Each structure stands twice: as C-alpha cells, then as structure tokens.
Amino acid sequence: MRVLIFSIITVFGICGCSNTWHGVKEDTNSGVEWTKDKVNDGATWVKDKTE
C-alpha cells in the first residue's frame, strides 16, 4: 500500500514538474522575443531621428 501511494505521488510530481518546466521555457522564449522587438523598435527610432 505504501509503495502504491508513493508511486502515485511520484508520478504526479514528475508530471507537475514537467508542466512547470514547459511553462518556464515558453515564458523565457516569449520574454526573449519581446526584448528583441523592443530593442529593434528602439534602434529604428534612433535611426529615424538621426537621419
């Protein structure tokens, strides 16, 4: 009985960590894309003002 309960808890823990890790990777990728867009917008603004 203990082994069964421990196994169930372990499976849920692994699934939860997997989902969390996927979310972290997705959020990080979104943050990188957002930063690239903002840097590009700033560079375009500077280019327009200096020409």
C-alpha distance matrix in Angstrom:
0.0 3.8 5.4 5.1 6.3 8.6 9.8 10.8 12.5 14.2 15.5 16.9 18.4 20.1 21.4 22.7 24.4 25.9 27.4 28.7 30.3 31.9 33.3 34.6 36.4 37.8 39.1 40.6 42.4 43.7 45.0 46.7 48.5 49.5 50.9 52.8 54.3 55.4 57.0 58.8 60.0 61.4 63.1 64.7 65.9 67.5 69.0 70.6 72.0 73.5 75.2
3.8 0.0 3.8 5.4 5.2 6.0 8.4 9.9 10.6 12.0 14.2 15.5 16.2 18.1 20.0 20.9 22.2 24.1 25.8 26.7 28.1 30.2 31.5 32.5 34.3 36.1 37.1 38.4 40.4 41.9 42.8 44.6 46.5 47.5 48.8 50.7 52.4 53.3 54.8 56.7 58.0 59.2 60.9 62.6 63.8 65.2 66.9 68.5 69.8 71.2 73.0
5.4 3.8 0.0 3.8 5.5 5.0 5.9 8.6 9.9 10.3 12.1 14.2 15.0 16.2 18.2 19.7 20.7 22.2 24.2 25.4 26.5 28.3 30.1 31.1 32.6 34.4 35.8 36.9 38.7 40.4 41.5 43.0 44.9 46.1 47.4 49.1 50.9 52.0 53.3 55.1 56.6 57.9 59.4 61.1 62.5 63.9 65.3 67.1 68.5 69.8 71.5
5.1 5.4 3.8 0.0 3.8 5.5 5.1 6.2 8.7 9.8 10.6 12.4 14.1 15.4 16.6 18.3 20.0 21.1 22.7 24.3 25.7 27.1 28.8 30.2 31.7 33.2 34.7 36.1 37.7 39.2 40.5 42.2 43.8 45.0 46.5 48.3 49.7 51.0 52.6 54.2 55.6 57.0 58.6 60.1 61.5 63.1 64.5 66.1 67.6 69.0 70.6
6.3 5.2 5.5 3.8 0.0 3.8 5.4 5.2 6.2 8.5 10.0 10.8 12.2 14.3 15.5 16.5 18.3 20.0 21.3 22.4 24.2 25.9 27.1 28.4 30.3 31.7 32.9 34.4 36.3 37.5 38.7 40.6 42.3 43.2 44.7 46.7 48.1 49.2 50.8 52.6 53.8 55.1 56.9 58.4 59.7 61.2 62.8 64.3 65.7 67.2 69.0
8.6 6.0 5.0 5.5 3.8 0.0 3.8 5.5 5.2 6.1 8.6 10.0 10.4 12.2 14.3 15.2 16.3 18.2 20.0 20.8 22.2 24.2 25.7 26.6 28.4 30.2 31.3 32.5 34.5 36.0 37.0 38.6 40.6 41.6 42.9 44.8 46.4 47.5 48.9 50.8 52.1 53.3 54.9 56.7 58.0 59.3 60.9 62.6 63.9 65.3 67.1
9.8 8.4 5.9 5.1 5.4 3.8 0.0 3.8 5.5 5.0 6.1 8.7 9.7 10.5 12.3 14.1 15.3 16.4 18.4 19.8 20.9 22.5 24.4 25.6 26.9 28.6 30.2 31.4 33.0 34.6 36.0 37.5 39.2 40.5 41.9 43.5 45.2 46.5 47.9 49.5 51.0 52.4 53.9 55.5 57.0 58.4 59.8 61.5 63.0 64.3 66.0
10.8 9.9 8.6 6.2 5.2 5.5 3.8 0.0 3.8 5.4 5.2 6.3 8.5 10.0 10.7 12.2 14.2 15.4 16.7 18.3 19.9 21.3 22.7 24.3 25.9 27.2 28.6 30.3 31.8 33.1 34.6 36.3 37.9 39.0 40.6 42.4 43.7 45.0 46.7 48.2 49.5 51.0 52.7 54.1 55.5 57.1 58.6 60.0 61.6 63.1 64.7
12.5 10.6 9.9 8.7 6.2 5.2 5.5 3.8 0.0 3.8 5.5 5.2 6.0 8.6 10.0 10.4 12.1 14.1 15.4 16.3 18.1 19.9 21.0 22.3 24.2 25.7 26.7 28.3 30.2 31.4 32.5 34.4 36.2 37.1 38.5 40.5 42.0 43.0 44.6 46.4 47.6 48.9 50.7 52.3 53.5 55.0 56.7 58.2 59.5 61.0 62.8
14.2 12.0 10.3 9.8 8.5 6.1 5.0 5.4 3.8 0.0 3.8 5.5 5.0 6.1 8.6 9.8 10.5 12.1 14.2 15.2 16.3 18.2 19.9 20.8 22.4 24.2 25.6 26.7 28.5 30.1 31.2 32.8 34.7 35.9 37.1 38.9 40.6 41.8 43.1 44.9 46.4 47.6 49.1 50.9 52.3 53.6 55.1 56.8 58.2 59.6 61.3
15.5 14.2 12.1 10.6 10.0 8.6 6.1 5.2 5.5 3.8 0.0 3.8 5.4 5.2 6.2 8.5 10.0 10.5 12.4 14.2 15.3 16.6 18.5 20.0 21.2 22.7 24.4 25.8 27.2 28.7 30.2 31.7 33.3 34.6 36.2 37.8 39.3 40.7 42.2 43.7 45.2 46.7 48.1 49.6 51.2 52.7 54.0 55.6 57.2 58.6 60.2
16.9 15.5 14.2 12.4 10.8 10.0 8.7 6.3 5.2 5.5 3.8 0.0 3.8 5.5 5.1 6.0 8.5 9.8 10.5 12.1 14.1 15.3 16.5 18.2 20.0 21.1 22.4 24.2 25.8 26.9 28.4 30.3 31.7 32.7 34.4 36.3 37.5 38.8 40.5 42.1 43.3 44.8 46.5 47.9 49.2 50.9 52.4 53.8 55.3 56.9 58.5
18.4 16.2 15.0 14.1 12.2 10.4 9.7 8.5 6.0 5.0 5.4 3.8 0.0 3.8 5.5 5.1 6.1 8.5 9.9 10.5 12.1 14.2 15.3 16.3 18.3 19.9 20.9 22.3 24.3 25.6 26.6 28.4 30.3 31.3 32.6 34.6 36.1 37.1 38.7 40.5 41.8 43.0 44.7 46.4 47.7 49.1 50.7 52.3 53.7 55.1 56.9
20.1 18.1 16.2 15.4 14.3 12.2 10.5 10.0 8.6 6.1 5.2 5.5 3.8 0.0 3.8 5.4 5.2 6.0 8.6 9.8 10.4 12.2 14.2 15.2 16.4 18.3 19.9 20.9 22.5 24.3 25.5 26.9 28.7 30.1 31.4 33.0 34.7 36.1 37.4 39.0 40.6 41.9 43.3 45.0 46.5 47.9 49.3 51.0 52.5 53.8 55.4
21.4 20.0 18.2 16.6 15.5 14.3 12.3 10.7 10.0 8.6 6.2 5.1 5.5 3.8 0.0 3.8 5.5 5.0 6.2 8.6 9.9 10.6 12.4 14.3 15.4 16.6 18.4 20.0 21.2 22.6 24.3 25.9 27.3 28.6 30.3 31.8 33.2 34.7 36.3 37.7 39.1 40.7 42.2 43.6 45.1 46.8 48.1 49.6 51.2 52.7 54.2
22.7 20.9 19.7 18.3 16.5 15.2 14.1 12.2 10.4 9.8 8.5 6.0 5.1 5.4 3.8 0.0 3.8 5.4 5.2 6.1 8.6 9.9 10.6 12.3 14.3 15.4 16.5 18.3 20.1 21.1 22.4 24.4 25.9 26.8 28.5 30.4 31.7 32.8 34.6 36.2 37.4 38.8 40.6 42.0 43.3 45.0 46.5 47.9 49.4 51.0 52.6
24.4 22.2 20.7 20.0 18.3 16.3 15.3 14.2 12.1 10.5 10.0 8.5 6.1 5.2 5.5 3.8 0.0 3.8 5.4 5.0 6.0 8.5 9.7 10.3 12.2 14.1 15.1 16.3 18.2 19.8 20.7 22.4 24.3 25.4 26.7 28.5 30.2 31.3 32.7 34.5 35.9 37.1 38.7 40.4 41.8 43.2 44.7 46.4 47.8 49.1 50.9
25.9 24.1 22.2 21.1 20.0 18.2 16.4 15.4 14.1 12.1 10.5 9.8 8.5 6.0 5.0 5.4 3.8 0.0 3.8 5.5 5.2 6.2 8.7 9.9 10.7 12.3 14.3 15.4 16.6 18.4 20.0 21.3 22.8 24.4 25.8 27.3 28.9 30.4 31.7 33.2 34.8 36.3 37.7 39.2 40.8 42.3 43.5 45.2 46.9 48.2 49.7
27.4 25.8 24.2 22.7 21.3 20.0 18.4 16.7 15.4 14.2 12.4 10.5 9.9 8.6 6.2 5.2 5.4 3.8 0.0 3.8 5.5 5.1 6.3 8.7 10.0 10.6 12.3 14.3 15.4 16.5 18.3 20.1 21.3 22.5 24.3 25.9 27.1 28.6 30.3 31.7 33.0 34.7 36.3 37.5 39.0 40.8 42.1 43.5 45.1 46.7 48.2
28.7 26.7 25.4 24.3 22.4 20.8 19.8 18.3 16.3 15.2 14.2 12.1 10.5 9.8 8.6 6.1 5.0 5.5 3.8 0.0 3.8 5.4 5.1 6.2 8.7 9.8 10.5 12.2 14.2 15.2 16.3 18.3 20.0 20.8 22.4 24.4 25.7 26.8 28.4 30.2 31.4 32.7 34.5 36.0 37.3 38.9 40.4 41.9 43.3 44.9 46.6
30.3 28.1 26.5 25.7 24.2 22.2 20.9 19.9 18.1 16.3 15.3 14.1 12.1 10.4 9.9 8.6 6.0 5.2 5.5 3.8 0.0 3.8 5.4 5.0 6.2 8.6 9.9 10.5 12.3 14.2 15.2 16.5 18.5 19.9 21.0 22.7 24.5 25.7 27.0 28.6 30.3 31.5 32.9 34.6 36.2 37.5 38.9 40.6 42.1 43.4 45.1
31.9 30.2 28.3 27.1 25.9 24.2 22.5 21.3 19.9 18.2 16.6 15.3 14.2 12.2 10.6 9.9 8.5 6.2 5.1 5.4 3.8 0.0 3.8 5.5 5.2 6.2 8.6 9.9 10.7 12.3 14.2 15.5 16.7 18.4 20.0 21.3 22.8 24.5 25.9 27.2 28.7 30.4 31.8 33.1 34.8 36.4 37.6 39.1 40.9 42.3 43.6
33.3 31.5 30.1 28.8 27.1 25.7 24.4 22.7 21.0 19.9 18.5 16.5 15.3 14.2 12.4 10.6 9.7 8.7 6.3 5.1 5.4 3.8 0.0 3.8 5.5 5.0 6.0 8.5 9.8 10.4 12.1 14.2 15.4 16.3 18.2 19.9 21.0 22.4 24.2 25.7 26.8 28.4 30.2 31.4 32.8 34.6 36.0 37.3 38.9 40.6 42.1
34.6 32.5 31.1 30.2 28.4 26.6 25.6 24.3 22.3 20.8 20.0 18.2 16.3 15.2 14.3 12.3 10.3 9.9 8.7 6.2 5.0 5.5 3.8 0.0 3.8 5.5 5.2 6.0 8.5 9.8 10.4 12.2 14.3 15.2 16.3 18.3 20.0 20.9 22.4 24.2 25.6 26.8 28.4 30.1 31.4 32.9 34.4 36.0 37.4 38.8 40.6
36.4 34.3 32.6 31.7 30.3 28.4 26.9 25.9 24.2 22.4 21.2 20.0 18.3 16.4 15.4 14.3 12.2 10.7 10.0 8.7 6.2 5.2 5.5 3.8 0.0 3.8 5.5 5.1 6.2 8.6 9.9 10.6 12.4 14.2 15.4 16.6 18.5 20.1 21.1 22.6 24.4 25.8 27.0 28.6 30.4 31.7 32.9 34.7 36.3 37.6 39.0
37.8 36.1 34.4 33.2 31.7 30.2 28.6 27.2 25.7 24.2 22.7 21.1 19.9 18.3 16.6 15.4 14.1 12.3 10.6 9.8 8.6 6.2 5.0 5.5 3.8 0.0 3.8 5.5 5.2 6.2 8.6 10.0 10.7 12.3 14.3 15.5 16.7 18.5 20.1 21.2 22.6 24.5 25.9 27.0 28.7 30.5 31.6 33.0 34.9 36.4 37.7
39.1 37.1 35.8 34.7 32.9 31.3 30.2 28.6 26.7 25.6 24.4 22.4 20.9 19.9 18.4 16.5 15.1 14.3 12.3 10.5 9.9 8.6 6.0 5.2 5.5 3.8 0.0 3.8 5.4 5.0 6.1 8.6 9.9 10.4 12.2 14.2 15.3 16.4 18.3 19.9 20.9 22.4 24.2 25.6 26.8 28.6 30.1 31.5 32.9 34.6 36.2
40.6 38.4 36.9 36.1 34.4 32.5 31.4 30.3 28.3 26.7 25.8 24.2 22.3 20.9 20.0 18.3 16.3 15.4 14.3 12.2 10.5 9.9 8.5 6.0 5.1 5.5 3.8 0.0 3.8 5.4 5.0 6.2 8.7 9.8 10.5 12.3 14.3 15.3 16.4 18.3 19.9 21.0 22.5 24.3 25.7 27.0 28.4 30.2 31.6 32.9 34.6
42.4 40.4 38.7 37.7 36.3 34.5 33.0 31.8 30.2 28.5 27.2 25.8 24.3 22.5 21.2 20.1 18.2 16.6 15.4 14.2 12.3 10.7 9.8 8.5 6.2 5.2 5.4 3.8 0.0 3.8 5.4 5.1 6.3 8.6 9.9 10.7 12.5 14.4 15.5 16.6 18.4 20.1 21.2 22.6 24.5 25.9 26.9 28.7 30.5 31.7 33.0
43.7 41.9 40.4 39.2 37.5 36.0 34.6 33.1 31.4 30.1 28.7 26.9 25.6 24.3 22.6 21.1 19.8 18.4 16.5 15.2 14.2 12.3 10.4 9.8 8.6 6.2 5.0 5.4 3.8 0.0 3.8 5.5 5.2 6.1 8.6 9.9 10.6 12.3 14.3 15.3 16.5 18.4 20.0 21.1 22.6 24.5 25.7 27.0 28.7 30.4 31.7
45.0 42.8 41.5 40.5 38.7 37.0 36.0 34.6 32.5 31.2 30.2 28.4 26.6 25.5 24.3 22.4 20.7 20.0 18.3 16.3 15.2 14.2 12.1 10.4 9.9 8.6 6.1 5.0 5.4 3.8 0.0 3.8 5.5 5.0 6.1 8.6 9.9 10.5 12.2 14.1 15.2 16.5 18.3 19.8 21.0 22.6 24.2 25.7 27.0 28.6 30.3
46.7 44.6 43.0 42.2 40.6 38.6 37.5 36.3 34.4 32.8 31.7 30.3 28.4 26.9 25.9 24.4 22.4 21.3 20.1 18.3 16.5 15.5 14.2 12.2 10.6 10.0 8.6 6.2 5.1 5.5 3.8 0.0 3.8 5.4 5.1 6.2 8.7 9.9 10.6 12.2 14.2 15.4 16.4 18.2 20.0 21.1 22.4 24.3 25.8 27.0 28.5
48.5 46.5 44.9 43.8 42.3 40.6 39.2 37.9 36.2 34.7 33.3 31.7 30.3 28.7 27.3 25.9 24.3 22.8 21.3 20.0 18.5 16.7 15.4 14.3 12.4 10.7 9.9 8.7 6.3 5.2 5.5 3.8 0.0 3.8 5.4 5.1 6.2 8.7 10.0 10.5 12.3 14.3 15.3 16.4 18.3 20.1 20.9 22.4 24.4 25.8 26.9
49.5 47.5 46.1 45.0 43.2 41.6 40.5 39.0 37.1 35.9 34.6 32.7 31.3 30.1 28.6 26.8 25.4 24.4 22.5 20.8 19.9 18.4 16.3 15.2 14.2 12.3 10.4 9.8 8.6 6.1 5.0 5.4 3.8 0.0 3.8 5.5 5.2 6.3 8.7 9.9 10.6 12.4 14.3 15.3 16.5 18.5 19.9 21.1 22.7 24.5 25.9
50.9 48.8 47.4 46.5 44.7 42.9 41.9 40.6 38.5 37.1 36.2 34.4 32.6 31.4 30.3 28.5 26.7 25.8 24.3 22.4 21.0 20.0 18.2 16.3 15.4 14.3 12.2 10.5 9.9 8.6 6.1 5.1 5.4 3.8 0.0 3.8 5.4 5.1 6.1 8.5 9.8 10.5 12.2 14.1 15.3 16.5 18.2 19.9 21.2 22.5 24.3
52.8 50.7 49.1 48.3 46.7 44.8 43.5 42.4 40.5 38.9 37.8 36.3 34.6 33.0 31.8 30.4 28.5 27.3 25.9 24.4 22.7 21.3 19.9 18.3 16.6 15.5 14.2 12.3 10.7 9.9 8.6 6.2 5.1 5.5 3.8 0.0 3.8 5.5 5.2 6.0 8.5 9.9 10.5 12.1 14.2 15.4 16.3 18.2 20.0 21.0 22.4
54.3 52.4 50.9 49.7 48.1 46.4 45.2 43.7 42.0 40.6 39.3 37.5 36.1 34.7 33.2 31.7 30.2 28.9 27.1 25.7 24.5 22.8 21.0 20.0 18.5 16.7 15.3 14.3 12.5 10.6 9.9 8.7 6.2 5.2 5.4 3.8 0.0 3.8 5.5 5.1 6.1 8.6 9.9 10.4 12.2 14.3 15.2 16.4 18.4 20.0 21.1
55.4 53.3 52.0 51.0 49.2 47.5 46.5 45.0 43.0 41.8 40.7 38.8 37.1 36.1 34.7 32.8 31.3 30.4 28.6 26.8 25.7 24.5 22.4 20.9 20.1 18.5 16.4 15.3 14.4 12.3 10.5 9.9 8.7 6.3 5.1 5.5 3.8 0.0 3.8 5.4 5.0 6.2 8.6 9.8 10.5 12.4 14.1 15.3 16.6 18.4 20.1
57.0 54.8 53.3 52.6 50.8 48.9 47.9 46.7 44.6 43.1 42.2 40.5 38.7 37.4 36.3 34.6 32.7 31.7 30.3 28.4 27.0 25.9 24.2 22.4 21.1 20.1 18.3 16.4 15.5 14.3 12.2 10.6 10.0 8.7 6.1 5.2 5.5 3.8 0.0 3.8 5.4 5.1 6.1 8.6 9.8 10.6 12.2 14.2 15.4 16.5 18.4
58.8 56.7 55.1 54.2 52.6 50.8 49.5 48.2 46.4 44.9 43.7 42.1 40.5 39.0 37.7 36.2 34.5 33.2 31.7 30.2 28.6 27.2 25.7 24.2 22.6 21.2 19.9 18.3 16.6 15.3 14.1 12.2 10.5 9.9 8.5 6.0 5.1 5.4 3.8 0.0 3.8 5.4 5.1 6.1 8.6 9.9 10.4 12.2 14.2 15.3 16.5
60.0 58.0 56.6 55.6 53.8 52.1 51.0 49.5 47.6 46.4 45.2 43.3 41.8 40.6 39.1 37.4 35.9 34.8 33.0 31.4 30.3 28.7 26.8 25.6 24.4 22.6 20.9 19.9 18.4 16.5 15.2 14.2 12.3 10.6 9.8 8.5 6.1 5.0 5.4 3.8 0.0 3.8 5.5 5.1 6.2 8.7 9.8 10.5 12.4 14.3 15.6
61.4 59.2 57.9 57.0 55.1 53.3 52.4 51.0 48.9 47.6 46.7 44.8 43.0 41.9 40.7 38.8 37.1 36.3 34.7 32.7 31.5 30.4 28.4 26.8 25.8 24.5 22.4 21.0 20.1 18.4 16.5 15.4 14.3 12.4 10.5 9.9 8.6 6.2 5.1 5.4 3.8 0.0 3.8 5.4 5.1 6.2 8.6 9.9 10.6 12.3 14.4
63.1 60.9 59.4 58.6 56.9 54.9 53.9 52.7 50.7 49.1 48.1 46.5 44.7 43.3 42.2 40.6 38.7 37.7 36.3 34.5 32.9 31.8 30.2 28.4 27.0 25.9 24.2 22.5 21.2 20.0 18.3 16.4 15.3 14.3 12.2 10.5 9.9 8.6 6.1 5.1 5.5 3.8 0.0 3.8 5.4 5.1 6.1 8.6 9.9 10.6 12.3
64.7 62.6 61.1 60.1 58.4 56.7 55.5 54.1 52.3 50.9 49.6 47.9 46.4 45.0 43.6 42.0 40.4 39.2 37.5 36.0 34.6 33.1 31.4 30.1 28.6 27.0 25.6 24.3 22.6 21.1 19.8 18.2 16.4 15.3 14.1 12.1 10.4 9.8 8.6 6.1 5.1 5.4 3.8 0.0 3.8 5.5 5.0 6.1 8.6 10.0 10.7
65.9 63.8 62.5 61.5 59.7 58.0 57.0 55.5 53.5 52.3 51.2 49.2 47.7 46.5 45.1 43.3 41.8 40.8 39.0 37.3 36.2 34.8 32.8 31.4 30.4 28.7 26.8 25.7 24.5 22.6 21.0 20.0 18.3 16.5 15.3 14.2 12.2 10.5 9.8 8.6 6.2 5.1 5.4 3.8 0.0 3.8 5.4 5.1 6.2 8.7 10.2
67.5 65.2 63.9 63.1 61.2 59.3 58.4 57.1 55.0 53.6 52.7 50.9 49.1 47.9 46.8 45.0 43.2 42.3 40.8 38.9 37.5 36.4 34.6 32.9 31.7 30.5 28.6 27.0 25.9 24.5 22.6 21.1 20.1 18.5 16.5 15.4 14.3 12.4 10.6 9.9 8.7 6.2 5.1 5.5 3.8 0.0 3.8 5.5 5.1 6.1 8.6
69.0 66.9 65.3 64.5 62.8 60.9 59.8 58.6 56.7 55.1 54.0 52.4 50.7 49.3 48.1 46.5 44.7 43.5 42.1 40.4 38.9 37.6 36.0 34.4 32.9 31.6 30.1 28.4 26.9 25.7 24.2 22.4 20.9 19.9 18.2 16.3 15.2 14.1 12.2 10.4 9.8 8.6 6.1 5.0 5.4 3.8 0.0 3.8 5.5 5.3 6.2
70.6 68.5 67.1 66.1 64.3 62.6 61.5 60.0 58.2 56.8 55.6 53.8 52.3 51.0 49.6 47.9 46.4 45.2 43.5 41.9 40.6 39.1 37.3 36.0 34.7 33.0 31.5 30.2 28.7 27.0 25.7 24.3 22.4 21.1 19.9 18.2 16.4 15.3 14.2 12.2 10.5 9.9 8.6 6.1 5.1 5.5 3.8 0.0 3.8 5.6 5.5
72.0 69.8 68.5 67.6 65.7 63.9 63.0 61.6 59.5 58.2 57.2 55.3 53.7 52.5 51.2 49.4 47.8 46.9 45.1 43.3 42.1 40.9 38.9 37.4 36.3 34.9 32.9 31.6 30.5 28.7 27.0 25.8 24.4 22.7 21.2 20.0 18.4 16.6 15.4 14.2 12.4 10.6 9.9 8.6 6.2 5.1 5.5 3.8 0.0 3.8 5.7
73.5 71.2 69.8 69.0 67.2 65.3 64.3 63.1 61.0 59.6 58.6 56.9 55.1 53.8 52.7 51.0 49.1 48.2 46.7 44.9 43.4 42.3 40.6 38.8 37.6 36.4 34.6 32.9 31.7 30.4 28.6 27.0 25.8 24.5 22.5 21.0 20.0 18.4 16.5 15.3 14.3 12.3 10.6 10.0 8.7 6.1 5.3 5.6 3.8 0.0 3.8
75.2 73.0 71.5 70.6 69.0 67.1 66.0 64.7 62.8 61.3 60.2 58.5 56.9 55.4 54.2 52.6 50.9 49.7 48.2 46.6 45.1 43.6 42.1 40.6 39.0 37.7 36.2 34.6 33.0 31.7 30.3 28.5 26.9 25.9 24.3 22.4 21.1 20.1 18.4 16.5 15.6 14.4 12.3 10.7 10.2 8.6 6.2 5.5 5.7 3.8 0.0
